[in-house]
Amino acid sequence: MSKILIIEDEASIRRVLVKILSEENDTYQVEEAEDGVAGLEKIKNNDYDLVLCDIKMPKMDGVEVLEEAKKIKPEIPMVMISGHGDMETAIHTMRLGAFDYISKPPDLNRLLNTVRNALDKKQLVVENKILKKKVSKNYEMVGESEAINHIKVMIDKVAQTEARVLITGPNGTGKELVAHQLHEKSERANFPMIEVNCAAIPSELIESELFGHVKGAFTSAVKDRAGKFEAADKGTIFLDEIGDMSLSAQAKVLRALQESMITRVGAEKDIKVDVRVVAATNKDLKVEIAEGRFREDLYHRLAVILIKVPPLNERRDDIPALIRHFSAKIALEQGNVVKVFSAQAIQLLQEYDWTGNIRELRNVVERLIILGGTEISENDVKMFASK
């Protein structure tokens, strides 16, 4: 049931609006407030799907109500009700975040269309929040070891800044989780995070992938194409395995960082981009620099903040929590009951040499859930998790 609040000082207008909305849809739950102060109090204490608010009112006018409501409940769409002399003000409220405005006396079709569109928008906002929570859950950092807590503290400090971050650590340790946490806790969270696996793209295609190309730039360039930097505008670009990037591409990335400008392959026109760069590598970039495979100037541009993700062997205290996390996740994915691991099974897994790190642990947990008993025992671990 959609909950709608009408803030209007003229009782006759309130009655008309309530009648129209009630007759249109019996699932609309409509409440009233006779002035801006009372309306704002209701907004503070209730969850509404839509607010219809008059502009000219005693005590507090509609513009003030809109400004205050957007501070406390920014997700609520607000439709302003304007008299003929209020049109300039009504347009001003749109700039302040109002969804739309309707004139007095309200036109039936215009009112109902506006209400439907505003409620649809609210539903999309809710669905988007739910989706973002699900996505965020996929990138949750599990564990309370000293090493992981140190990383969590660093993320909280760095995320709200524009500082570039270089994440280092062996394969399978969860470097991408750190990158996603940095993005989701930043001011850029409502904009895209674009991931690029530099090791998976052939060296001759990496520049086109990152910066785009124009039609005819090379044989297969049949039309203009935007690159990852453009796609990440106002958001974050995550350059995974940046140590595998070619020197020519490194030079262009360096320019993008220095000037916030990129050029599509085959083009002459520069394109301005606003992108935060987070990079990751499993290589020792100082060794790569010494051997001429990585630009030192690019390294210093990227490594404003260094976050080192430890191998699983250095955070064995987190293994029980990781096992529980993966067990629950796998059960949900497969539609099965969550299996419990015995204390002896967990202890044995804590003693293993995890050369593949968390990725390997996840695979082993899934194998044990599929092949092991109702409760995963020490014998199951010895039989099915042998290395």
C-alpha positions as CSV (number, residue, x, y, z in Angstrom):
1,M,0.0,0.0,0.0
2,S,1.4,3.4,-1.1
3,K,1.4,6.0,1.7
4,I,0.8,9.5,0.6
5,L,0.9,12.8,2.6
6,I,-0.9,15.9,1.5
7,I,0.4,19.2,3.0
8,E,-2.1,21.9,2.1
9,D,-3.6,24.8,4.2
10,E,-6.9,25.0,2.1
11,A,-9.2,22.3,3.4
12,S,-11.2,22.3,0.2
13,I,-8.1,21.5,-1.9
14,R,-7.2,18.8,0.6
15,R,-10.7,17.2,0.2
16,V,-10.4,17.3,-3.6
17,L,-7.0,15.7,-3.6
18,V,-8.0,13.0,-1.1
19,K,-11.2,12.2,-3.1
20,I,-9.3,12.0,-6.4
21,L,-6.5,9.7,-5.0
22,S,-9.0,7.5,-3.0
23,E,-11.2,6.9,-6.0
24,E,-8.3,6.3,-8.3
25,N,-6.7,3.5,-6.3
26,D,-7.9,1.9,-3.1
27,T,-4.4,0.9,-2.2
28,Y,-3.4,4.6,-1.6
29,Q,-3.3,5.4,2.1
30,V,-3.7,9.2,2.2
31,E,-2.9,11.4,5.2
32,E,-3.3,15.1,5.6
33,A,-1.5,18.0,7.2
34,E,-2.9,21.6,7.4
35,D,0.4,23.5,7.3
36,G,4.1,23.1,6.7
37,V,5.1,22.7,10.3
38,A,2.6,19.8,10.9
39,G,3.6,18.3,7.5
40,L,7.3,18.3,8.4
41,E,6.6,16.7,11.7
42,K,4.7,13.9,10.0
43,I,7.5,13.4,7.5
44,K,10.0,13.1,10.4
45,N,7.9,10.5,12.2
46,N,6.5,8.4,9.3
47,D,7.6,6.7,6.1
48,Y,5.8,8.1,3.1
49,D,6.1,7.0,-0.5
50,L,5.0,10.4,-1.8
51,V,4.4,13.9,-0.5
52,L,2.1,16.5,-2.2
53,C,3.0,19.9,-0.7
54,D,1.5,23.4,-1.3
55,I,3.9,26.2,-1.8
56,K,2.1,29.2,-0.2
57,M,1.3,28.2,3.4
58,P,1.3,29.9,6.8
59,K,4.0,29.1,9.5
60,M,6.3,27.4,7.0
61,D,6.0,27.6,3.2
62,G,6.5,24.7,0.8
63,V,10.0,25.6,-0.2
64,E,11.1,25.4,3.4
65,V,9.3,22.1,3.9
66,L,11.0,20.7,0.7
67,E,14.5,21.8,1.9
68,E,14.1,20.4,5.3
69,A,12.4,17.2,4.1
70,K,15.3,16.5,1.7
71,K,17.7,16.7,4.6
72,I,15.9,14.1,6.7
73,K,14.2,11.9,4.1
74,P,15.9,12.6,0.7
75,E,14.5,9.5,-0.9
76,I,10.8,10.7,-0.7
77,P,9.6,12.2,-4.0
78,M,7.8,15.5,-3.4
79,V,5.3,17.1,-5.8
80,M,4.7,20.8,-5.2
81,I,1.2,22.3,-5.6
82,S,1.4,25.8,-7.1
83,G,-1.1,28.7,-7.6
84,H,-0.9,30.6,-10.9
85,G,1.4,33.2,-9.3
86,D,3.8,30.6,-7.9
87,M,5.1,29.2,-11.2
88,E,8.5,30.7,-10.9
89,T,8.8,29.4,-7.4
90,A,7.5,26.0,-8.5
91,I,10.3,25.8,-11.1
92,H,12.8,26.8,-8.4
93,T,11.6,23.9,-6.2
94,M,12.5,21.5,-9.1
95,R,16.1,22.7,-8.8
96,L,15.9,22.0,-5.1
97,G,14.9,18.4,-5.7
98,A,11.1,18.4,-6.1
99,F,9.9,15.6,-8.4
100,D,7.3,17.8,-10.2
101,Y,4.7,20.4,-9.6
102,I,1.0,20.7,-10.4
103,S,-1.1,23.8,-10.6
104,K,-4.3,24.7,-8.7
105,P,-7.0,23.7,-9.4
106,P,-5.5,20.3,-10.0
107,D,-6.1,18.7,-13.4
108,L,-7.3,15.1,-12.9
109,N,-5.1,13.4,-15.5
110,R,-2.1,15.5,-14.8
111,L,-2.3,14.8,-11.1
112,L,-2.8,11.1,-11.4
113,N,0.0,10.7,-14.0
114,T,2.4,12.7,-11.7
115,V,1.4,10.6,-8.7
116,R,2.0,7.3,-10.6
117,N,5.3,8.4,-12.0
118,A,6.5,9.6,-8.6
119,L,5.5,6.3,-6.9
120,D,7.2,4.4,-9.7
121,K,10.4,6.4,-9.1
122,K,10.2,5.7,-5.3
123,Q,9.9,2.0,-6.1
124,L,12.9,2.1,-8.3
125,V,14.9,3.8,-5.6
126,V,13.9,1.1,-3.1
127,E,14.7,-1.7,-5.5
128,N,18.1,-0.1,-6.3
129,K,18.9,0.1,-2.6
130,I,18.0,-3.6,-2.1
131,L,20.2,-4.5,-5.1
132,K,23.1,-2.5,-3.8
133,K,22.8,-4.2,-0.5
134,K,22.9,-7.6,-2.2
135,V,25.9,-6.6,-4.3
136,S,27.6,-5.1,-1.2
137,K,27.1,-8.5,0.6
138,N,29.0,-10.2,-2.2
139,Y,32.0,-8.0,-1.4
140,E,31.9,-8.3,2.4
141,M,35.2,-8.6,4.2
142,V,35.0,-11.5,6.6
143,G,37.3,-11.8,9.6
144,E,38.4,-10.1,12.8
145,S,42.1,-10.8,12.8
146,E,44.5,-8.0,13.5
147,A,45.6,-7.9,9.9
148,I,42.0,-7.6,8.5
149,N,40.9,-5.1,11.2
150,H,43.9,-2.9,10.2
151,I,42.7,-3.0,6.5
152,K,39.1,-2.1,7.6
153,V,40.4,0.9,9.5
154,M,42.5,2.0,6.5
155,I,39.5,1.7,4.2
156,D,37.3,3.8,6.5
157,K,40.0,6.5,6.6
158,V,40.8,6.5,2.9
159,A,37.4,5.9,1.3
160,Q,36.0,9.4,1.8
161,T,39.1,11.0,0.2
162,E,40.1,11.2,-3.5
163,A,43.5,9.6,-2.8
164,R,44.6,6.9,-5.2
165,V,45.1,3.5,-3.7
166,L,47.4,0.6,-4.7
167,I,46.4,-2.8,-3.3
168,T,49.0,-5.5,-3.1
169,G,48.9,-9.1,-2.1
170,P,49.1,-12.7,-3.5
171,N,46.5,-14.1,-5.8
172,G,43.2,-15.2,-4.1
173,T,43.6,-12.9,-1.1
174,G,40.6,-10.7,-1.9
175,K,42.2,-7.5,-3.3
176,E,39.0,-6.9,-5.3
177,L,37.0,-6.9,-2.0
178,V,39.1,-4.0,-0.7
179,A,38.6,-2.1,-4.0
180,H,34.8,-2.5,-3.7
181,Q,34.7,-1.4,-0.1
182,L,36.7,1.7,-1.0
183,H,34.2,2.5,-3.7
184,E,31.0,1.7,-1.7
185,K,32.1,3.8,1.2
186,S,33.2,6.8,-1.0
187,E,31.3,9.8,-2.2
188,R,31.3,8.2,-5.6
189,A,29.3,5.2,-4.5
190,N,26.2,6.3,-6.6
191,F,28.3,6.2,-9.8
192,P,29.8,3.2,-11.6
193,M,32.7,1.1,-10.4
194,I,34.3,-0.3,-13.6
195,E,36.7,-3.2,-13.2
196,V,39.5,-4.0,-15.7
197,N,41.6,-7.1,-15.5
198,C,44.7,-5.9,-17.2
199,A,46.2,-9.4,-17.4
200,A,43.2,-10.8,-19.3
201,I,43.3,-8.2,-22.1
202,P,45.9,-8.7,-25.0
203,S,48.5,-5.9,-25.0
204,E,47.4,-4.7,-28.5
205,L,43.8,-4.2,-27.2
206,I,44.4,-2.7,-23.8
207,E,44.5,0.9,-24.9
208,S,41.3,0.6,-26.8
209,E,39.7,-1.2,-23.8
210,L,40.8,1.6,-21.4
211,F,40.4,4.7,-23.6
212,G,38.0,3.7,-26.4
213,H,38.5,4.1,-30.1
214,V,37.1,5.9,-33.2
215,K,35.7,4.3,-36.3
216,G,38.6,3.2,-38.6
217,A,41.3,3.4,-35.9
218,F,42.2,-0.3,-36.7
219,T,40.8,-3.1,-38.8
220,S,38.0,-4.2,-36.5
221,A,37.0,-0.7,-35.4
222,V,33.7,-0.5,-37.3
223,K,32.2,2.2,-35.0
224,D,33.2,4.7,-32.3
225,R,33.4,3.0,-28.9
226,A,33.9,4.5,-25.4
227,G,36.5,3.0,-23.1
228,K,36.5,2.0,-19.5
229,F,37.7,5.4,-18.3
230,E,34.7,7.2,-19.9
231,A,32.3,4.5,-18.5
232,A,33.7,5.2,-15.0
233,D,33.2,9.0,-15.2
234,K,32.4,10.4,-11.7
235,G,32.9,6.9,-10.3
236,T,35.9,4.5,-9.7
237,I,38.0,2.5,-12.1
238,F,39.6,-0.6,-10.7
239,L,42.8,-1.6,-12.6
240,D,43.4,-5.2,-11.4
241,E,46.8,-6.8,-12.1
242,I,48.2,-3.5,-13.3
243,G,51.6,-5.0,-13.2
244,D,50.8,-6.8,-16.4
245,M,49.9,-3.6,-18.3
246,S,52.1,-2.7,-21.4
247,L,54.4,0.2,-21.1
248,S,52.6,2.2,-23.8
249,A,49.3,1.8,-22.0
250,Q,51.0,2.8,-18.7
251,A,52.1,6.1,-20.4
252,K,48.5,6.8,-21.3
253,V,47.2,5.9,-17.8
254,L,49.8,8.3,-16.4
255,R,48.5,11.1,-18.6
256,A,44.9,10.4,-17.5
257,L,46.0,10.6,-13.8
258,Q,48.1,13.8,-14.4
259,E,45.6,15.7,-16.6
260,S,42.3,14.0,-16.0
261,M,42.2,13.7,-19.8
262,I,42.1,10.7,-22.2
263,T,42.2,10.3,-26.0
264,R,40.4,7.5,-27.8
265,V,42.6,5.4,-30.1
266,G,42.7,7.1,-33.5
267,A,41.2,10.3,-32.3
268,E,42.8,13.8,-31.9
269,K,40.2,15.3,-29.5
270,D,40.8,15.0,-25.8
271,I,38.0,13.9,-23.4
272,K,37.9,15.1,-19.8
273,V,37.2,12.4,-17.2
274,D,36.6,12.5,-13.5
275,V,37.7,9.1,-12.2
276,R,39.2,7.8,-9.1
277,V,41.8,5.1,-9.8
278,V,42.2,2.1,-7.5
279,A,44.8,-0.4,-8.7
280,A,45.9,-3.9,-7.6
281,T,48.8,-6.3,-8.3
282,N,50.2,-9.5,-7.1
283,K,53.7,-8.4,-8.3
284,D,56.4,-6.5,-6.6
285,L,56.3,-3.3,-8.6
286,K,59.6,-2.1,-7.3
287,V,61.2,-5.2,-8.9
288,E,59.3,-4.5,-12.1
289,I,60.5,-0.9,-12.1
290,A,64.2,-2.1,-11.6
291,E,63.8,-4.5,-14.5
292,G,62.2,-1.8,-16.8
293,R,58.7,-3.4,-17.0
294,F,56.9,-0.7,-15.0
295,R,57.1,3.1,-15.0
296,E,58.4,4.5,-11.7
297,D,56.4,7.8,-12.3
298,L,53.2,5.8,-12.7
299,Y,53.9,3.8,-9.5
300,H,54.3,7.0,-7.5
301,R,51.0,8.3,-9.0
302,L,49.2,5.2,-8.0
303,A,50.7,4.4,-4.6
304,V,49.5,7.4,-2.7
305,I,48.0,4.9,-0.3
306,L,49.3,1.3,-0.1
307,I,47.1,-1.4,1.3
308,K,48.7,-4.8,1.6
309,V,46.3,-7.8,1.8
310,P,47.9,-10.7,3.7
311,P,47.9,-14.3,2.6
312,L,45.5,-16.6,4.4
313,N,48.4,-18.3,6.2
314,E,49.0,-15.1,8.0
315,R,45.4,-14.7,9.2
316,R,44.5,-18.3,10.2
317,D,42.3,-16.9,13.1
318,D,39.8,-15.8,10.4
319,I,39.4,-19.4,8.9
320,P,36.5,-20.4,11.1
321,A,34.5,-17.3,10.2
322,L,35.3,-17.7,6.5
323,I,34.2,-21.3,6.6
324,R,30.8,-20.3,8.2
325,H,30.5,-17.5,5.7
326,F,31.2,-19.7,2.6
327,S,28.9,-22.5,4.0
328,A,26.0,-20.1,4.3
329,K,26.6,-18.6,0.9
330,I,27.0,-22.0,-0.9
331,A,23.8,-23.3,0.8
332,L,21.9,-20.3,-0.4
333,E,23.2,-20.6,-3.9
334,Q,22.4,-24.4,-4.1
335,G,19.2,-24.2,-2.1
336,N,20.5,-26.6,0.5
337,V,20.6,-26.6,4.3
338,V,23.7,-25.0,5.8
339,K,26.1,-27.8,6.9
340,V,28.0,-27.5,10.1
341,F,31.8,-28.2,10.3
342,S,33.0,-30.0,13.4
343,A,35.6,-28.3,15.7
344,Q,38.1,-31.0,14.6
345,A,37.4,-30.3,10.9
346,I,37.9,-26.6,11.4
347,Q,41.1,-27.1,13.3
348,L,42.5,-29.3,10.6
349,L,41.6,-26.8,7.9
350,Q,43.4,-24.1,10.0
351,E,46.6,-26.1,9.9
352,Y,46.6,-26.5,6.1
353,D,49.1,-24.5,3.9
354,W,46.7,-22.3,1.9
355,T,48.9,-21.4,-1.2
356,G,45.7,-20.5,-3.1
357,N,44.5,-18.3,-0.2
358,I,40.8,-17.5,0.3
359,R,39.8,-18.6,-3.2
360,E,41.3,-22.0,-2.5
361,L,39.5,-22.2,0.9
362,R,36.2,-21.4,-0.7
363,N,36.7,-24.2,-3.3
364,V,37.5,-26.7,-0.5
365,V,34.5,-25.7,1.6
366,E,32.2,-26.2,-1.5
367,R,33.8,-29.6,-2.2
368,L,33.3,-30.7,1.4
369,I,29.7,-29.6,1.4
370,I,29.0,-31.6,-1.7
371,L,30.9,-34.7,-0.8
372,G,30.9,-34.7,3.0
373,G,28.4,-35.9,5.5
374,T,25.5,-34.1,7.2
375,E,28.2,-32.6,9.6
376,I,31.6,-32.1,8.0
377,S,34.0,-34.2,10.0
378,E,37.7,-34.5,10.4
379,N,37.6,-37.6,8.2
380,D,35.8,-35.7,5.5
381,V,38.5,-33.1,5.5
382,K,41.2,-35.8,5.3
383,M,39.4,-37.6,2.5
384,F,38.2,-34.7,0.3
385,A,40.3,-31.7,1.2
386,S,43.7,-33.4,0.7
387,K,46.2,-31.1,-1.0
